Amino acid sequence: MWPKLLPILTGLTTLLTADPSLAAPLTAQPAAWVPFDLSVVLHNLPGRYSCDELRSKFRDVLLALGARPDLKVLISRCERGSRSPFVRVQLTMPELIERTSKRGETVQVAPAIVRLEPGHPQSLYAADCELMRQIKDGLLAPLSRRVVSFNLACSAPSSNGTRFNLSVQTLKPLDSGAF
């Protein structure tokens, strides 16, 4: 029995050592909660969104990227027929701190890559491609979140069923009780 398991165990060991993210634990780093007050003007969305839909989508994306849950998403110009709403977000995100820095409330974080696509977070749908393109352009840069990869060819037909995806490098809080 053991000789049959040896190739499987050897392959598993090789896999774990070849991909450090599988073998190495996350390294916690100290970060400070930094407040942001940002505005995003959405232009010519292909569909209509209610204020509640936009609020939910922005909130879910920001939470997925590591924002504190006490964030505020304020929406205007989302009345019937409007395809160019205005979104203001007030939030707090973790930012790495220098060893000598003494910045207010701190939290332990670890670097992470977050993939945003239909169903992740749950409020995103395939039809939200253009909305995600505008979130990428208008929100992620001011938050100092690096886009690692993206496929936002919103008008092109999708061959694999996923209309869009966006991978973002961020800092994820490790201690959910920190806020």
Secondary structure, DSSP 4 states (H G I P E B T S, - for coil): -HHHHHHHHHHHHHHHHHSHHHHSPPPPEEEEEEEEEEEEE----SS---HHHHHHHHHHHHHHTT--TT-EEEEES-STT-S--EEEEEEEEEEE--TT---SSEEEEEEEEEEEBTTBSTT--GGGHHHHHHHIIIIITTTTPEEEEEE--TTSPPSSS---EEEEEEEEES-GGG-
